[in-house]
Amino acid sequence: MHDPKLVYSLEVRVIDLEQKVAELESSLKEITNGRVKGADPNIVPLPPALLKRISDGEHPVRVVRQFRLMTQKELGELCGIRPNHISAIERGMSYGLKTAKRLSDALAVPVDLLT
């Protein structure tokens, strides 16, 4: 009635899938542990090394943009700010809260990191 080889083969596959599910659940826990409950799900936590660069004086827009592997043009297209304006911001030009909000949305960081 039942082919023992087939049953064994299926059992091995089920065990393998259970292990993969456990690994994925573990990875998901690691990812979500870095996030605060109730926080905006669009905001992605930054590595401590990046936060240190910002606290050491590097401009946060440039640090996060480079971390996200974006050019000034790509960032500009995402947030509707001209690349030359982004360049000026990264060199220290002051900017308003509206611009900071647009940049923070495009870079997936809290607005207070950029202000």
C-alpha positions in Angstrom: 0.0 0.0 0.0 2.5 2.6 1.1 5.9 2.8 -0.4 8.4 3.0 2.5 11.0 4.8 0.4 8.4 7.5 -0.6 7.2 8.0 3.0 10.8 8.3 4.2 11.6 10.8 1.4 8.6 12.9 2.3 9.5 12.8 6.0 13.0 14.0 5.3 11.6 16.9 3.2 9.2 17.9 6.0 12.0 17.9 8.5 14.1 20.0 6.1 11.3 22.5 5.7 10.7 22.7 9.4 14.3 23.6 9.9 14.1 26.3 7.3 11.0 27.7 8.9 12.8 27.8 12.2 15.8 29.6 10.7 13.5 32.2 9.0 11.6 32.8 12.3 14.9 33.3 14.1 16.0 35.8 11.4 12.7 37.6 11.6 13.1 37.9 15.4 16.6 39.4 15.0 15.3 41.9 12.5 12.3 43.0 14.6 14.2 43.1 17.9 15.9 46.2 16.5 12.6 48.0 16.1 10.4 49.7 18.7 6.8 48.5 19.0 4.5 51.0 17.5 7.2 52.7 15.5 6.8 53.6 11.9 7.3 50.3 9.9 8.8 52.4 7.0 11.7 53.5 9.1 14.6 51.2 8.8 17.1 51.0 11.8 20.6 52.2 11.0 23.8 50.4 12.0 25.6 51.9 15.0 28.6 52.8 12.8 26.4 55.1 10.7 25.0 56.8 13.8 28.6 57.3 15.1 29.6 59.0 11.8 26.6 61.3 12.1 27.4 62.1 15.8 31.1 62.7 14.7 29.9 65.5 12.5 29.2 64.1 9.0 26.0 65.3 7.4 23.2 62.8 8.1 21.6 63.2 4.6 25.0 62.3 3.0 25.7 59.4 5.4 22.3 57.8 5.0 22.1 58.4 1.2 25.4 56.7 0.7 24.4 53.9 3.0 21.3 53.4 0.9 23.6 53.4 -2.2 21.7 56.3 -3.7 23.1 59.1 -5.9 21.9 62.7 -5.3 19.9 62.4 -8.5 18.1 59.2 -7.3 17.4 60.8 -3.9 16.1 63.9 -5.6 13.8 61.8 -7.8 12.4 60.0 -4.8 11.7 63.2 -2.7 11.1 65.8 -5.4 14.2 67.9 -4.5 16.7 68.9 -7.2 20.1 67.2 -6.9 21.9 70.5 -6.7 19.8 71.4 -3.7 20.6 68.1 -2.1 24.3 68.7 -2.7 24.0 72.1 -1.0 22.2 70.6 2.0 24.9 68.0 2.3 27.5 70.8 2.3 25.7 72.5 5.2 23.0 74.7 3.7 20.1 75.0 6.1 16.7 73.6 5.2 13.2 73.6 6.6 11.1 71.0 8.2 9.1 70.3 5.0 12.3 69.5 3.2 13.5 67.4 6.1 10.3 65.4 6.1 10.6 64.8 2.4 14.2 63.6 2.8 13.4 61.5 5.8 10.6 59.7 3.9 12.8 59.0 0.9 15.7 57.8 3.1 13.4 55.8 5.5 14.8 57.5 8.7 13.1 59.5 11.4 12.9 63.2 10.6 14.6 64.2 13.9 17.8 62.4 12.6 18.0 65.0 9.8 17.2 68.1 11.9 
